[in-house]
Amino acid sequence: MDGKAARLKEKPTSIKISDICAWIETMDEALRCIQKDVNEVKDLIKKLHHSGGCKFGTG
């Protein structure tokens, strides 16, 4: 038996549905925050681009 199998035999992992749900909610919240930040950055780039202060993608 290799080390990994021995560890699994020693300590059975019991994952509860509530743990999975809590993890999903946490990830969902984190993704919403990231999306908000991404949208703010996109808006900032648009503003800079329209004001002529930013030369992204203009070659």
Stockholm file with secondary structure:
# STOCKHOLM 1.0

chainA/1-59         MDGKAARLKEKPTSIKISDICAWIETMDEALRCIQKDVNEVKDLIKKLHHSGGCKFGTG
#=GR chainA/1-59 SS CCHHHHHHHHSCCCCCHHHHHHHHHHHHHHHHHHHHHHHHHHHHHHHHHHTTCCCTTCC
#=GC SS_cons        CCHHHHHHHHSCCCCCHHHHHHHHHHHHHHHHHHHHHHHHHHHHHHHHHHTTCCCTTCC
//
